[in-house]
Amino acid sequence: LAMHNVPEGLAVALVLLPRGVSKFGTVLWSIFTSMPQPLIAVPVFMFARHFIFWRSVGLGFAAGSMIWVTCFELIADAIKDLSIPSTAVATVGSFAAGHLIRQWIEPA
């Protein structure tokens, strides 16, 4: 989840900096956009444990959504800007890097 916050904060910064927001203000807004996650985590956990049987449905929906966005939006946009081989190399390299980082963080 923390890895997801990095590009999210970068996206916020890329919008705010060209609009004249100070670097310090941009950092604060980038952090502020991720604050609901840790603040709501405990109440959501307490609520969600009563509906554990819906967990697979929620995880399946989230996984399907991420696959859809990746395949039909991110990769499609990359193919428009780059060649297909460049997009393939970047996609495979990103996947491999993410897998290696995950293995480094959570060794078996």
C-alpha positions in Angstrom: 0.0 0.0 0.0 2.8 2.4 0.8 4.3 1.8 -2.7 1.0 3.1 -4.1 1.3 6.3 -2.2 4.5 7.3 -3.9 3.1 7.7 -7.4 -0.1 9.2 -5.9 2.0 11.9 -4.2 4.0 12.4 -7.3 0.8 12.9 -9.3 -0.4 15.6 -6.8 3.0 17.3 -7.0 3.0 17.3 -10.8 -0.3 19.2 -10.8 0.5 21.6 -8.0 4.1 22.7 -8.9 3.2 24.1 -12.4 0.3 26.1 -10.8 2.7 28.0 -8.6 2.3 26.2 -5.3 5.5 26.3 -3.2 7.6 23.2 -2.9 6.8 23.1 0.9 3.1 23.4 0.1 3.3 20.7 -2.5 5.0 18.4 0.0 2.3 19.1 2.6 -0.6 18.5 0.1 1.1 15.3 -1.1 1.2 14.0 2.4 -2.3 15.3 3.2 -3.8 13.3 0.3 -2.6 10.1 1.9 -3.7 10.9 5.5 -7.1 9.3 5.4 -5.6 5.8 5.0 -3.8 5.6 8.4 -6.6 7.6 10.2 -9.4 5.3 9.0 -7.5 2.0 9.0 -8.4 1.0 12.6 -12.1 1.8 12.4 -12.3 0.1 9.0 -10.5 -3.0 10.4 -12.9 -3.2 13.3 -15.9 -2.9 11.0 -14.6 -5.1 8.2 -13.8 -8.1 10.5 -17.5 -8.6 10.9 -17.9 -9.0 7.1 -14.9 -11.2 6.4 -16.9 -13.3 4.0 -17.0 -10.4 1.6 -13.2 -10.1 1.6 -12.7 -12.3 -1.5 -15.3 -10.3 -3.4 -13.6 -7.0 -2.5 -10.1 -8.2 -3.3 -11.3 -9.7 -6.6 -13.0 -6.4 -7.6 -9.8 -4.4 -6.6 -7.6 -6.8 -8.6 -9.8 -6.6 -11.6 -9.9 -2.9 -11.5 -6.2 -2.6 -11.3 -5.7 -5.0 -14.2 -8.3 -3.1 -16.2 -6.5 0.3 -15.6 -3.1 -1.2 -16.3 -4.1 -3.0 -19.5 -6.6 -0.7 -21.1 -5.4 2.7 -19.9 -1.8 2.8 -18.8 -0.3 0.4 -21.4 -2.6 1.8 -24.1 -1.4 5.4 -23.4 2.2 4.2 -23.3 1.8 2.5 -26.7 0.5 5.8 -28.1 3.6 7.7 -26.9 6.2 4.9 -27.4 6.8 2.0 -29.7 5.4 -1.4 -28.8 8.8 -2.9 -28.0 9.7 0.1 -25.7 6.4 -0.3 -24.0 6.9 -4.0 -23.6 10.4 -3.5 -22.1 9.1 -0.9 -19.7 6.2 -3.1 -18.6 8.3 -6.2 -18.1 11.0 -4.1 -16.3 8.5 -2.5 -14.0 6.9 -5.8 -13.2 10.3 -7.4 -12.5 11.4 -4.4 -10.4 8.2 -4.5 -8.4 8.6 -8.2 -7.8 12.2 -7.8 -6.7 11.3 -5.0 -4.3 8.5 -7.1 -2.8 10.9 -10.0 -2.4 13.5 -7.7 -0.7 10.8 -6.3 1.6 9.2 -9.6 2.5 11.7 -12.4 2.2 10.3 -15.9 2.2 
